[in-house]
Amino acid sequence: MPSPHVPDDSILADILCLPVEGQPRRSNRGTLQPSVVKGAARYIDSSGIVEKIQEWRDEDDPDRALRGGRPSLFADRLVLILLMSLLFSGEAPLVTRMAEVLTSRLDTRSRDLLRLPRLQDGTDTAVYHRLYRALRRFIAVVDSAPGTTGKRLTRAEVDAIKANRNPDECAKKQARLIWLSNTLLEATFQMLPAETRERWQGNLCVDATLIRAWGKNGSPKADNDNRDISQDLMSPDIDAGWYYRDADHREPPHRPGRSQPKKAWGNEAHLAVMTANDPADTPNYPLLVLGISFDKPAGRVAENAMTTIGSIIERGHPAGFFVADRAYLFNSIPSKLQLPARALGYQLCGDYRDDQLGLQGSHNGANLVEGNWYSPSMPEPLIEATRQFRAKQIDETTYRQRISQRTQYLFRNKQAPSDNGANVMFCPARGPGATASCPLAGPGPGPVNLGIPTARTRILTPPAHPATCCTNQNSVTFPAEAGAKYRQELQYATPEWHALYSTLRNTIEGFNGYVKSPTDEDLEQAARRRMRGYTIQFILTTAMIAASNVRKIKSFVIRENRPARPTRVRVNRRRRGPSLRDYRPDPNAPPRVIPGTTAA
């Protein structure tokens, strides 16, 4: 059936932007600003990604250039610039939008900047397919999870796809993908002036956020109810997983009488966000995402955290405090996160689950209590203070007092950690600045004058069988592995710890809300990321976060260049009513009573 004819000069033709014979369809979204296209081009060119992709192609196929053939109509550079131009303009990164931009939303300057070829067929459909093929060629170079068809396959078909993947090839391309994604973020940081970049001292917070998959259904569980599960229809995103809104985002056990937590099908983006150098000060630089990793929900948490901060250190950035929630610290195996992070130069700061409170270990007689080394003579009420507070057995005032009293029993650093991570520490009753008096340590040299009143806590019941921490004359050495799972640098639950942990955690939670806001990138909305597969979802997520970084930089620059507002003196403009002051006698007025006169 032929489509109805709409006159070119009708209102309907203007609203729908219908095609005119011999010309491409006009867009009702308007021309992209040339400055945005130019900025996106400079951003991609400065990152070095296009050259790296070409290098990887030559590595995968050294004879590719010898085979000849017509060059690709749309190159990697064009695809990336179109993608970032849409995101910098606050639009969805859809291939249909990219095709629309090519056919009708670029002016002459932008087309020359992009080195666009002359299109023989300028229809949206033809351009869409060319762009889609160009994007797939780009993805193939870094695709660490090949085989995604974009369709719902059976479990047997999905298992066959995963079994046919070459582990070595996937690992090589995963390393490329990590480099590509983190380079996109690094390029936003490099937009800042060198003076501003140098202000950040390396404090960061790592957290994971859900990236929902596009589509209605996820994959069913492989249950054991004696049925043929090989024919189960799986999600088109075969490498995603179920995300549960629970403590560690894993599927919780069945709890009779209690509702199951909400769940969603997708991936988790592990983000490392720059934070303030001092929680008490407003940072004089924008707080950007500087590292990213991408994985199934609740999968390889420690490994993904190390991927983000490892990439940051490789790019030459400083290491400061590393803050994360309980899913990372202190729930990981020390050899996977705590020890490698410290080896990179980070200091750890985190919170504990209820079953991790109190005494956490010992070394040479010293007790590890909630991340710090204390004297074995520290009283039980101080050891159990946090556990009792969370159980509502003591009030907050008592709890704060007990946390403060712990300081008197705290081991103190004698010197900076050695190259192998070992810490040499003073017993509380030994060395300069001693905070305790103990019969095993003798009178000691006394506390150092710190300019404030100091007093020693008297230890009346030292250990009956003292260990090395009590018998060594000067100090005790704690190797890096001692208490590695729970140890942290700041004294737990003190005001300094609360200020750092709360401020840095709030920073990343704020960024998650910022990038998922429906006003711009809208990362929460899966419909803006409609392509299937782990690799393209990773790239699109990173690109959207990079666009959020640019928005933050823009706000920072505007705020820094805003002229200082003059101080205004507030003037009380209220109309004054009657007052007793109006009746106060004026000492300079003539006398009210004059002899020989009558009252007025």
N, C-alpha and C positions, 0 to 999 in steps of 0.2 A: 504494500500500500504506500503510495507516494506521500511524503510529508507535506503538510499544508504550507502554501506560500505565504510568507510574511513580507509586506512591502518594506523596502530598505528605510523609508522615512517614517515608519510607524513608531509609536511609543514602545511597543513590545520589542521591536528590534533593538532600540536603544538600551532597554533594561537588560535584555538577555545577551547583548553583545554578539548577535548572530553574525556568522561569516558573510562577507560580501564577496561576490564572485571574483576570483583571481587574487584575493588577499587572505592572509591568515585571520583567524578569529581574534577579535579584540577582547582584551581582558577588562573586567570592571574593577580590578584591584589596583589599577594604576601602574605607572612606570616605576621600577625600582630606582631609588635615588642613586645617581652616579657615584656620589661619595661613599655610599654603602658598598657598592660593587668594587670600587677602588680599594676601600679598606679591607674587604674580604680577600681581594687579590694580593695585597701586600702581606696580609696575615699568613696566607698559604705559602707565598713565595719565601717569606722570612723563616718559616718553620723547617724548610729543607725536606719536607715529606715527599714531594714529587720526585726529587732526585733519588731519594732512598728507595722509593717504589721501583724506579727504573733499574737501580742497582740490584734489587732483589729479583726482578724479572730476568736480568742477564745471568744472575747466579743460578736460577732455576732452569734456564734454557739458554746455554751459551751460544747455540747456533741459531737463535731466533732471528738475528739481524741478517743472516746469510740467506734466509729462505725468500726474502723479498715479499711482494704483495702490497696492496694498498694500505696506507696508514689508517689508523682508526680515525673516524670522523670527529668523535668527541674524546678528548684526551683526559687523563686523570686530573690535571690542573683545572680544567673547565668544570668537571663534576664537583670537585671539592669547593671551588669558588661559588658555584650556584648553591650548593648546600649551605654554606656559611652565610651567603648573602640573604637567603630566606630566613635563617635563624637570627641574624643581626637585625632583620626587619620585623621580628616578632611573629613570623609565619611558620606554618608546619613544614617540616623537611620532607615533603612528598615528591615522588618522581613526577606526578602530574603537575605539581606547581613548578617544578624545575623546567618541564617542557613548556609550560605556559610562559615562563619568563623568557625562554629562548625565542619563542615565536612572536611575542607581542608586548613584552614588558621591559625591553632594553632600548635605551637611546643609542645614538651613533657612537658617542664617546665610550659607553660601556661595551658595545660590541667590538670596537677597535681594541679596547684594553684586554678583552678576553680572547682576542685573535680568532674570532668566530668565522668559520667557513661560510660560504654562500650556500644556503640550503636549497636543493632542487625541489624538495617536497616540504613545504613549510607547515603542513598540518600538524596539529597537536599530537595526533595518534602516531604518525610516523616519527616525530621527534621523540615522543615518549619511549618507543621501542628502542631507538638508538641510544637514548640516555640510559635506559634500563640495562642494555647490553654493556655499555661502558662502565656502569656501576658494578655489574657482576664481574667484569674483567678486573676491576680494581680490587674487589673483595677477595677474588681468588688468590691474590698474592699473599694475603694475610689470614686466610680462612683456616682456623685451627679446628673447626668442627664441620667438615664438608658433608654433603649428602642431604641437606634440608631441601625438601621439595616444595614446601608451602602448602601441602595437602595433608589430610588426615589419613595416616597409614595404620596398618595393623601392628600389633606389638611385635609379631614375627618379622615384618618388614623393617621396623625401626631397629630391632636387634641386629638384623643383617647389615644395615647401613653402618652401625657403630662398630660391628666386628670387622668390616672391610677397611676401616680407617687405619692408616699407618701411624703408629705411636710416635716414631721419630719425626716424621713429617709434621704431625700435629703439634709436637713440642716446639719444633723450629718456627712454625707459623704463629704459635701462641706468643713466643718471645717477640716476634715482629709486631704482633697486634698490641702487646703491652707497650712497646716502644712508640708505636704510632699514636696510641691514645694519650699517653703521657706527654708526648711531644706537642700534641694539640693544646694541652693545658699549659705546658711550659711556654708556648708561644704567646699566650695571653699574659703571663707574668712578665715576659720580656718587653711587653708594651710599656711598662712602667719605667720612669727615669731611673738611672742607675742609683742615684741618691736614695730614692724611695725603696728600691729593691733591697738595699743594704741595711735598711732599718730593721728588717725582720730577723730575729735571732734564732729561729728554728723551732719554736713551740708549735705543736700541731695536735689535732684531735682526729682520730680515725673512727668511722662509724659506717654501718651498712644501711642502705635504703632500698626498699622494694621497687623494682622496675617491672611493672605489669606487662604481660605478653598480650599482643593484639589477638582477640578472639574470645569466644564465649566459654569454651571448655578446656580443662586441662586433661592430663592423662589419668586413667583409673589406676588404682593401686593393684599390685600383683598379690591378691589375697589367696588364701589357701582353702577355698571352699569346694574343692574337687570339681572344678570346671576348666574348660579349655581357655586359658587366658591369652593364647597366642593370637586370637582373632579380635582382641580388644582394640577399639579404635583409639589411637593416641592423639595427643595435641600436635598441630602442625609445627610448633616450636619444640622439637624433640629433645633439646638439651636444657630446657627450663625445668623447674621443679615447683613443688608446693611450698608456699610461704605461710607459716602459721603465726598469728599474732600472740605469741607466747614468749617466755623469757629468752629462749635461744632459737626461736623460729623453727624448731623441729616439730614433727608430729607428736603431740603429747599422748601418753597412755590413756586408755579408756577410763573415765572417772564417773562411776555411777552417780546419778543424781546431779551432775554438774554439766553445764552446756560446754560443747567443744568450742575452742577459739575460732574466730573467723580465719578463713584461708583464701589465698589467691595464687594463681599460676603465673610464674615469671622468674626473674633472676634478681640477684642482689648486686648493687654497685657499692663497692667498698671505697669510700672517699676519705682522703687525707686533706684536712682544711687548715690553712694557716690561722693562727690564733694570736692573741695579744702577748707581748713580751712580759708585761706586768699586768695582772688582773685588775689592779687598782687604777690603771691609766687607760685612756682611750687610745687605741693604736693609731699611729700616724702613717698607716698604709692600709690598702684594702685587704680584706680577709678572703682569699681566693682558694678554690680547690686546686691543689698542686699535684695530687697523685690519685690514681684510680686503678681498681681491679674489678673483675666481673666474674660472677660464678653463680651456681645454684644456691638457693637460700640455705643457710646454715651449713654450707659446705666449705671445708678448708679455710676456716676463719683465720687461723694464725698465718697460714701461707699467703692468703690474700692481703693481710695487713703488712706482711713483710714485703710483698710485691710493691705496694704503694710507697712505703718509706724507703725501700731499697732503691727505687727509681729516683726518688727525690735526692738521696745522697749521691747517686751516680751523676746527677746533673750539677753537683757542686754546691748544694745548699747546706746551710749549717744544721746541726742536730741540737735540739733543746729538750723540752719535756714532751714525752709521748703520753697522751691521755686517751683512754678508751673505756667503753662500758664493760660490764661483767661478762659479756660474751667473748671479749678478747682477753682482758685482764680481770681476774687472774684465773681463767678457766682453761687456758691453753697449756700444752706440754712445754716446759721451759726451753727445751732444745729447739722448738719450732718458732717461738716468738720472744720470750723474755730475754734469753741469752743473746740471740742474734741482734735484737734491737739495742741492747746495751753495747754489743760489739761495734755497732754503728755510731755509738756516742750518745744515744738517747737516755734520758732519765725517765723512769716510769712513774705514773700516778694513776691509781684506779681505786675502785670500790670492791667490797667483798660480799658474797652471798652469806646468808645467815649461818650456813653450815661451815663457813670458812673463818669465823670470828674467833677471837681469843688466841690461845697458844697454837702456833702453826708449825713449830719445829724448834730445833736447838743445834748449837754448834759449840764445841769446847766449853760447854756449861752455860753459855748465853742462850736466852730464850728469844725466839722470834715471835713477837706478839703483833698481829695485824700490820705486818710489813716492816717492822723495825726491831733491832736487837736491844734487849733489855737485860738488866741484872737478874740472876736467878732468885734474888731476894725480893723482887717486886711482889707486893701483896696480891692475893687472889682477887679481891674486889676491883683492883685496877686492871688486872688481866681480863676479867669478865665484864668490864664496864659496858662495852658496846652491845654485847649479847643481852645483858640485863636491861639496857635502855630500849632496845628494839622489842623486848618482851614486856615493856611497860612496867618493869619492876622498880625502876628508879626514874626520877623526873629529869628534865633536861638540865636544870641547874646543877644537880648532883653529878650528872654525866660529864658536863663541861669541866667541873672541878677535878674529877678523876682523870680525865684526859690530860689536864694541865699537870697533875701530880705525877703522871707517868714520866715527864721530862726529867725528873730527878734521878730516875733509874735508867736513863737512855745511854747507850754506848755512843761515844763521840768519835768522829773521824780524826785520826792523827795526821793524815796526809792525803793527798789526792790518790785515787785508785791507781794501781800499777798497770803496766801494759797488758797483763794477763787478766785484768779485772778484779784482782784481789784488793780487799779493803783492810787497812791496818787501823785499828780502833782502840780508843782508851776505854777501860772500865770506868763506870761512873765515879768511882772513888779514887781514881788515879789520874795523874797528869794535870796540866794547867786547866783551870776552869772546872775542877771536880765538883760534882753536884751531890755527892753522897759521902758519908763517913762510914768506913767499914773496918772492923777489927782485923780482917785479913790483909788490908791494904796499909795499915799504919796511919800515922797522922797526916802524911802527905804534905805537899807544899802549900796547900790552901788555894782558894779560888782566885782567879785572875780578876783584877779590877776592871770591870766592864763599864763603869760609870753609873751602874744601877745597883741597888742593894741585892746581894746574893746570900743564900743560906744553903747549908748542906742538910740533906736528909740523913738522919742517923739510922744505920742498919743495925738492928739489935739481934737478929737471928740469921747470921750468915749460913751458908750451906755446911752441913756436918761433914760432907766429903767433897771439898772444893775441887773443881775441875780447872782446866788450864786458864780460863778467863779470870779466875780468882788467884791463881798462884803465879802467873807471869808478873814480873816486876814492872814492866812498862806498858805493853800493849798486846793485843790479840789480832791475829790475821784471819780474815774471813775470805775464803776463796769465792770466786764468782758463782760457783755452783751451789754454795751454801744458802739455803732458803730462796733459791732462784725463782721458784714458782710464785711466791707471795711477796717478796721483798720489794719495797719502793723507797724512794729517796726522802720524801717529806714525811714527817711524823703524822700518822693517820689521825684524822678527825680533829686536828688542830685548826684554828682560824686560817692559817696559811694554806693548809691542805684544802679546806672547803673553798677558799677563794679561787685557787687554781683549778680544782676539779670542776666546780660549778660553772665558772666562767668559760672554760674551754669546751665543756659539754654543751652549754647553751649556744656556743658559736656554731657548732656543726648542726645542731637541731634547727637553729635559725636558718642556716643555708639550705637544709633539706626543704623547709617550708618555702624558701625564696625561689628555688628552682622548680618546685612543684606548683607554684602559684598559677592560677589559670590566666593571669594577665599576659604573660610573655611565653617562656619556653613550655610551661605546662607539662613537665616531665611525668606527672601523675597520670595524664591522659594517654592511654596506649594507642588511641586512634591516630595520634600524631606520629607514631612509629609503626607503620603498617607492614613493613617488610619482615619476612620470617627469617629466623636463624640467629644463632648465638653471635656470630661475628658482626653482622650488620646492626644488631641491637646494641652491641658494645660500642660500635662506632657512632651510631646516632645518639646514644646516651651521652657519650663523651663530648660530641659536638654541641649538644644542648647545654651541657654544663659549661663548656667553653664560652658559649654565648652569654650565660649567666655571669661568668667571670668578667666579660667585657662590660656588661651592664653595671657591675659593681665598680669597675675601674672608672667608668663614665661618671657615676655618682660621686666617687671619691674626688676626681679631678674638679668637678663643678663645685663641690664643697670646699676644696682647698683654695680655689681661685675666687671664691665669693668674697667681696670686700667686707671688712668687719663692720658690723652695724654700730652706729654711734650710740653711746649710752644716753638713754632718754631719762630726763628727770620727770618723775610723775608729779603732775599738778592736780591738786584736789579741786575739781570743778563743780562739786556739789553746792547747790545753793544753801547758804547758811540760814538757819531758822533762828527764832528768838533764843536768847541765852541770858543767863544771870550776869554775864560779863557786861551786858548793856546797861545794867543798873549799878555797876561799880562806880563809886564817886571819883570824880576827876580831881586830883589834888590841886590842880592849877585853876580850877573853876572858881568864880566868885562865891562868897558865902551864901548859903541858901536862906539863912535867917539874918535879916538886917534889922537892928533895933529901930522902932518907930515906923515900921511898915506892916502891912497886913498880908496874910497869906494869899497867894495867887489862886 
